[in-house]
Amino acid sequence: MRMRDRLLPILTAISIVLMSIQTPSALATSHKLTLSVSQKPNASETTVTLYGSLKPIRSKVTVKIQINTSGSWKSTIFSAKTSRTGTFKVVALGTALKSEVKYRATALVLNKRIYSNVQTVTIQQLPEISQTDTQTIIEALGPGSRIHGADISRWQHPNEKPIDFVKMYGAGIRFVMIKASDTRDITDATTLKYLKMDLAPAQAAGIITGFYHYAILPDVTDSPSIIKDAQAQAQKVIWRLASLGGYNEKELPYALDLEDNCVRLSASGSCAKYASRNAITLWASTFLAMVRDKTGRTPFLYSYSSFLENAMTRSPDLAQYPLWLAQYALDPADPLAQPGLKNGGCYVHSWTTSGCATTWTIWQYTSCGIAPKYGVPGTRLDLNVFRGSPNIFSNLTKGSWIPDVIDLMPTNEPTQMSVDSITATNTNKPVIFNVSVNRPNLNPVVTGTVKLILDPSAPVLPKPTQSAVRSTSGVWTLAVKGIPAGVFQGLITYVDISNTHATTSMPVTFTVTQGIAPTPTPTPVKPTPAPTKKPVVDSCAKQIRN
C-alpha cells in the first residue's frame, strides 16, 4: 500500500473529529434565552411572572432580569437558576402602575454573555370605584404612577429661605411629611419654628401634610422606665399636634422616626452603649399605641430594613402600624422594584411577609431629589412614593381629632424635683448630681434640663463647666467640672425653654477636697504634617436624582 493510501483514512478521521469540536464561544452563541411575561391583575396590586427557557438545555445557570427605564439597561434584584428542563421563573408584585418599561433576561453561558428577547410591560390593575370626591382626589404623578411626596425639616431652609409650595405642587408633589417634634429640647424649638413656617403654605398649595417625631431613646433598661419615657415623648407629640388644632382632612397621621439605637455617647463622640432589641421594641410599641389611642389615627413608623431586623424584635403589635421605609438606589419607576428585599436573603422583621417581601406603605426612595425643581432652597430633597391607590391614600386622611382644653400643652405647669444622689470627691473629678423632675401627676416632665447655680456671694473662678445628660424623660446626670476644694452651697435648678413646665430648684451642699496635682508631662514638638486632601465622595452617586 502506498503511503498516501495509508494516510488518507487517518486524515479523514482527524477532519471528522475537528468538525465535531466547537469552541466554548461558538457553543454559547448557539444557546438561546427566551423571556415571557404574564400578569394577574388585582384591585390592589398585580402579580407579575417573568419566565422563559434556555436552549439547548442547561441547568443551574443563573438568569438575571434587567430593566430599561431611561435608555440604558441595568440589573434588577431579581434572578433565578434554570431548572433541569432549562426553564426559569421570577414572581414579583407590581406596585407601580401604568408605567411602561422594558425587561430582558441575561445569563453567562460558557463564559459568554447572552440576552433574551425584550419584553415591554405595562402593569395592569382592575378598575377601582372611587369613593373620593373627584374634586379632592389625589393625583398619582410620581414615578411608577404612584402618589409622589417629600419630607422636609430645617435642612430645607438654608439661610431661613422659604419653600415655594406652589412650585412643589406644580412639580407633582401631593404630600409632604414635615418634621414636627424632636426629643432634644433645643432641636425641638428649631423644629417648631420651621413647622409653623411650612404647614399653612403647604396646605394652601393643595399639598396633604403629615408630621414626624425624631426619637432619641432613653439610657435605661428596666421596663417601667422604658414605658414612662415612651409615654413622655408621645405626650410631647400629642401636645404638639394639639397646638396645631389637631387633625383635619388635609393631614396624614404622625410618624415616629426611629433610626438610632445609641443611648450613650463616649467622650470621643462614638456610641458607648446601645439599647437592646427588646427595649427598643417595647418603647416603640408604647409610643405608637399612646398616639393612636389619643388621636384616633394609626401613626406610621419610619425606619430602614437593617435597623428593623437588627435593632428590634418581631412583634405583631408593631406590624399593625404602617411602615414608612427608607431604601435608596432602587428606581421606583420599575414596577417590580421592591424596597425591603435583601440581595441573597431576606430581612426578617415585623413587616416581613411569608414571601420575604416588606409590607411598606410609604417608600423614601432617595435623599437626592433635585430640590430647586420642587421649589426647595438648597440642592437635595428627600422624595417618597405612596403604595396604593388614591382611595387608600384618602382613607389615611379620614378622621378628625379636635383637642379638648385638657389636651393642650400646659404653660408653667408646677414641677417637683428630687436630687437622688450627690457624688463629690476631690478636685480631680467632677461633682455628679442625679436629678429627677416630675409633673403634678408624678409622670416625668416632657421637656427641660437641669443645672447647678452656686451661691453668688462666693463666686468660683474660673467658672466651672456643666454637662447635663438625659438618661430618660425627667431624669438627668449633671456633671460639674472645675470646682476647687472647699464646702459649697447652691441650687440644682430645673429650667424649660418651652415654658411647658415651671422652673423649680432644690438647695444642695457638698464638699470637695484637694486632689493630687498631676505631674505635667512635656509634650514633644512634632512637625506639622502637610495637609492631605480628602477624596471627594459623592453621596448621591448611586441614588435616584428625580
Salt bridges, closest charged atoms under 4 A:
ASP5 OD2 - ARG2 NE 3.57
GLU45 OE2 - ARG387 NE 2.42
GLU139 OE1 - ARG174 NH2 2.81
GLU160 OE2 - LYS193 NZ 2.61
ASP182 OD2 - LYS179 NZ 2.81
ASP182 OD2 - ARG184 NH2 2.85
ASP185 OD1 - LYS236 NZ 3.72
ASP188 OD2 - ARG240 NH2 2.90
ASP198 OD2 - HIS157 NE2 2.86
ASP219 OD2 - ARG264 NE 2.75
ASP219 OD1 - LYS273 NZ 2.81
ASP229 OD1 - ARG470 NH2 2.27
ASP293 OD1 - ARG292 NE 2.98
GLU309 OE1 - LYS342 NZ 3.33
ASP331 OD2 - LYS74 NZ 3.54
ASP407 OD1 - LYS294 NZ 2.59
GLU413 OE1 - ARG439 NE 2.81
GLU413 OE1 - HIS501 ND1 3.15
ASP538 OD2 - ARG545 NH2 2.76
